[in-house]
Amino acid sequence: MSWIDKLRKTEKQEPDKQYLYFVRQQLKQQVYAVVRVTWYDEDGIYSVTETRVNKRDAEVIEEFSDIVGNALTIGADVSVICVEKSERLDLHDL
């Protein structure tokens, strides 16, 4: 059994718990945010995706909001490192 199989079997998420982790931090180059999404199915962790949002994108906040909003709506856990304050992105109570 590989380490990922062990992780999938032990990391079952309760249906009513969902996590959003946010940290403000300066990032290198032209990176605005890095968003990591953990997707679940009935057996536990299904997939982990990571997306970099660049500052040069014209609609940077809209792109960020789409990624985070869609993941949270579907029920995934979301971890974010971003150069902005959470309040600026309408993520209050963080």
HUZIMO-V653425 format. One record per residue. N is the residue number from 1. RES is the residue in one letter. D_FIRST is the distance of its C-alpha to the first C-alpha in Angstrom with 2 decimals. Layout:
n:N res:RES d_first:D_FIRST
n:N res:RES d_first:D_FIRST
This chain:
n:1 res:M d_first:0.00
n:2 res:S d_first:3.81
n:3 res:W d_first:6.72
n:4 res:I d_first:8.21
n:5 res:D d_first:6.16
n:6 res:K d_first:6.94
n:7 res:L d_first:10.27
n:8 res:R d_first:11.02
n:9 res:K d_first:10.74
n:10 res:T d_first:12.90
n:11 res:E d_first:15.29
n:12 res:K d_first:17.35
n:13 res:Q d_first:20.82
n:14 res:E d_first:23.86
n:15 res:P d_first:26.01
n:16 res:D d_first:29.02
n:17 res:K d_first:27.52
n:18 res:Q d_first:27.51
n:19 res:Y d_first:27.63
n:20 res:L d_first:29.87
n:21 res:Y d_first:29.76
n:22 res:F d_first:32.68
n:23 res:V d_first:33.90
n:24 res:R d_first:36.99
n:25 res:Q d_first:36.79
n:26 res:Q d_first:38.53
n:27 res:L d_first:36.49
n:28 res:K d_first:37.19
n:29 res:Q d_first:39.25
n:30 res:Q d_first:39.99
n:31 res:V d_first:36.90
n:32 res:Y d_first:37.84
n:33 res:A d_first:34.46
n:34 res:V d_first:30.72
n:35 res:V d_first:29.04
n:36 res:R d_first:25.31
n:37 res:V d_first:24.34
n:38 res:T d_first:21.22
n:39 res:W d_first:21.07
n:40 res:Y d_first:19.70
n:41 res:D d_first:19.41
n:42 res:E d_first:19.25
n:43 res:D d_first:15.47
n:44 res:G d_first:15.75
n:45 res:I d_first:15.62
n:46 res:Y d_first:16.34
n:47 res:S d_first:17.65
n:48 res:V d_first:19.37
n:49 res:T d_first:22.60
n:50 res:E d_first:25.09
n:51 res:T d_first:28.75
n:52 res:R d_first:31.55
n:53 res:V d_first:35.01
n:54 res:N d_first:37.79
n:55 res:K d_first:41.20
n:56 res:R d_first:43.04
n:57 res:D d_first:42.06
n:58 res:A d_first:45.20
n:59 res:E d_first:43.57
n:60 res:V d_first:41.09
n:61 res:I d_first:41.26
n:62 res:E d_first:41.16
n:63 res:E d_first:38.04
n:64 res:F d_first:36.38
n:65 res:S d_first:37.49
n:66 res:D d_first:36.24
n:67 res:I d_first:32.69
n:68 res:V d_first:32.48
n:69 res:G d_first:34.55
n:70 res:N d_first:32.67
n:71 res:A d_first:29.25
n:72 res:L d_first:30.70
n:73 res:T d_first:32.49
n:74 res:I d_first:29.38
n:75 res:G d_first:27.60
n:76 res:A d_first:25.29
n:77 res:D d_first:25.10
n:78 res:V d_first:27.10
n:79 res:S d_first:27.42
n:80 res:V d_first:30.54
n:81 res:I d_first:32.20
n:82 res:C d_first:35.75
n:83 res:V d_first:39.13
n:84 res:E d_first:40.99
n:85 res:K d_first:41.51
n:86 res:S d_first:39.70
n:87 res:E d_first:43.14
n:88 res:R d_first:44.16
n:89 res:L d_first:41.32
n:90 res:D d_first:42.24
n:91 res:L d_first:39.23
n:92 res:H d_first:41.24
n:93 res:D d_first:40.11
n:94 res:L d_first:37.43
